[in-house]
Amino acid sequence: MRAWHCWRASNGEGMGPNETIADRYRAPALDKGLDILELLSQEPSGLTRSEIVRAMGRSQGEIYRMLERLVARDYVTRLEGDRYELSMKLFVLATRYPPISRLIAAAEPKMTQFARSAVQSCHLAVYDRGDVIIVAQESSPGDWGLTLRLGARINLLETGSGRTLLAFQTDARRAQMMAEHRDSSPDRGTDPALEASLAHIRDHGHWRGSSRQARGVVDISAPILGPSDAAIAVLTCPYVERLDTTANGEQDTCQLLLQAAASLRVTSNV
């Protein structure tokens, strides 16, 4: 009888006319905790408890208890002035996911080798829910360099990493990524030159162009391709021209980055 009851529930039988499976199996406390995490993920400077209460429309008591549990479990960090921000725990958990952890393990020695040869920094980026997240980075061995913070989220359309990820996808997957990006960044308009830009990246096998975030920096991005020739990640060098040394120029750095990315290509689903 119990098995029959479970089967009926999983197939939607025995529900009220306006009840869905999602309604039937609600877990309000879990939903509340996830809502807090998602809210804080959009606030780099964190929020006070009062701000969280107002944003969520909950009582002080509900939010206090949930925040205390999230702090105790190290998902949220308490700052001075009764402010709360996300800890790095979610990022750490994500990088433990076997495909990502294997990619990082394979990429790190190649990134170190590139940084030493080019005397430039580099980072590894993957797609995540409408944007791009930095999952590994290697600093320049020299005294100067530009490095992105590990775990940083960067824009899908405004960065070389993001556009390179987009360029090397199927049409269906690219449309899905764009839709998710519009949902996460609803105020941004569509670049009319985007399709031409993506075609250019595909034709040349990489992106090389002026950074849209820092003047004087040239972003060089190379895709790490999977078995179906779709990009599973991107290796990017924020190239900074040195005036006080005869280190590798932009073209040589680009070739070194392309070699590193090609050496990480995944040729099997196993």
N, C-alpha and C positions, 0 to 999 in steps of 0.2 A: 504493500500500500504506500509506503514511504517513497519507493522508487517511482511509482505512478504519479504521486503528488509532485515530485521533482520534475518529471517529464512534462507534466501539464504546465507547470510554472515556466519552464524554459521555453515552451512553445506558445506561451501567451494565453493558455486556457485558464479559465477560472478568474480572470481579471475583470474589473469593472469596465464599462464602455469607454471611459476616458483615461484608463490607466495603461501605462506602458511598462515594459520590463524594467526600464531605467527608474521609473517611479517606484515599482514594487521593491526593488533592491537598493533603495537609497541608504546611505550611511552618513547621516548629517554631520557627525563629528569629523569623519574623514574628509567630507566635502569642505568643511570649514577650514581644516588645516591646509588642504590643497589650495583653497581660495587665497589664504594668506601668503603661501609660497608664490603663487602666480602674481599676486599684487606686488610683493616685494621685488620680484624679478624685473619689474618695470621701473624701479626706483633706485638708481645707482647710489643715491645719498641716503637711502633708508627712509623710514617713516617713524613718527612717534606712535604710541599706542592710540592716542586720541585720533590721529589721522587715519589709522587703520580702521578704527571703529566707525568713523564717518564714511569712509570709502566703502565699507562692507555693509553698513546699515545694521550692525549687530550691537548687543549690549556690551558694556565695559567688562562685565563678569565673564561672558562667553569668550571674548577676545583674550582677556588676561590669562585664563586657564589654558587656552590653546597655545598662546605665545610661550608660556612657561614650559609646556611640554616640548615645543619645537626648539627652544633654547637648550633644554636639558638633553635633547637628542642631537644637538649640534647642527641642526638644519638652519637655525637662525642665530645671529649674534646680537647681543645687547650692547649698544654703544652708550656713550655719555649722553646725558640729556634725555633719557628714556626713549632713545631711538633704536630701531631694530633694522637689520639688514640681513640678506641671505649670506650664509657661510659658503665655503667652497665644497661642502659635503656632497651636494647634488652633482657638482661637476666631477668630483672624484668618483662617485658611483657610476656616472656616465662613462668615464674613461676606463672603468673596469669591465665594461661590456665587451665580451671577447673580440668581436671584429675591430672595434676601435683600439683596444689595448694591443692587439697584434699589429695593427697598422702603426701605432706609435712606437712600439718596440722595434719594428723594422726601419722606421723612418729616422729615429734618433741618431744612429751612427752615420747615416747618409747626410743628415743635416749638419752634424758636427764636422764632417769632412768638407762639406760645401763651405761652411763658415770659415774654416781655416784656409781653404784654397782661395776663396774670393775676398776674404777679410771683410765680410758683410754679415749682417744678421739675417735670419730667415724664420718663417713660422709655417706650421701645418694647420690647415683649416678644413672643416667639414660643414656640410649643410645641417641646419637645425631649425625647424619650425619657422620658415620664412626668412631666416637670415643665416649668418655664418658664424661659427664659433671657433676660436683658436684653441687647439687641443695639444699643441706642442710648440716650443720655440727654442731657438738657439741664438745666443748673442754673438756679436762679432768679437773675435779674439783681440781686436785692436782697442785703442782707447776711445774710439768714436763709433757710434752706430745707433740705429733706431730699432727698438724692440717693442713688440706689442705684448700686452699683459696676457699671461696664460689664463684662459677662460673668458677672455673678452668676446663680446658679441659685436659683430660688425655688419654693415648694411650689405644686403645681397646685390643691389644694383649700383651702389656708389663705390665699390671696391674692385680691384683687379681679381682678388680671390673669388668674390661672389660672381662676377661676370664670367670668369673662367669655368666655375662650377656649372653655371647655367648653359654655357655654350656647348659643353660636351654632355648633353642629355638627349634622350628621345623627345620628340615633340610633345608627347603626352606628359612625360615627367616634367618637362620645362613648364608646361602650362599649369601643372599642379603646384610647382614651386612658386610660380608667379602669383597664383591665387592665394597661397599661404602668406606670401610676402605682403600682398595688398591687405590681407586681414590684420597682419601685425603692424603695418605702417599705412593706415588708411588715408593719411593726409598728403601722401606723396603722389605727385602726378607721374604719368608714364613718359619716359624719354622716347621721343619719336625716332631717335637714331639707334635705339637699343638693338633692333634686329640686325641692322648693318654692322653694329659693333660686335655682336655675337658671331656673325658670319665671318668677320675679319679674324676673330680669335680662332675659330675653327680652321680657317684657311692657313693661318700661320702656325698653328699648334700651340700657341701661348698668348698671353697678354703682356704688353709692355707699353706703359704710358704714365703720364704725370699723375701723381697722387691727387685725389680730390680732398684729402684731409690735411696734407702738409706741403707747403711750398718748397720746391727744390728737391723733392723726393720722387724717384721714378719707381713705380710698382712693377715688378716682373713676376708673373704668375704662370706656373706650369701645371697642367692637370696630372694627377695620378689616376691612370685609367684602370678599369676593371675588365673582366672577361668579355663583356659586351661592348667595350670601347666607350662606356659612359664614365664620367669622372666620379670617383668615390671620395676624392679629397683633392686639395690644391696645395702646392708648395709655393710660397711667395717670399720674395726678397724685396724689402723696401730699400732700394738702392740709393745710397748717398755718395755723391762724388767727392772724393778726397782731393784737396789741393796741396797737401803737404807730403804726398807719397806717390810712388809709381805703382800702386796696387792695381789690380785688374780693372779695366774699363767696363763700361756698361755692356758692350757686346760680349766680351769674354765672360762676364758674370752671368749673362743670360744663357750662354752655352753650358756653363757649369751647372746652373739650376736645371736646365732641360735634361742634362745627363743624370742628375740626382733623381728627378721625377721619373724618368724612363726606367731607372734601375729598380724603382718601387712598383712598377706596373704589376697588377695581379692578373695572371694568365689562366687561372683555374678557379673553379667554384669550391674546390675542396679546401 
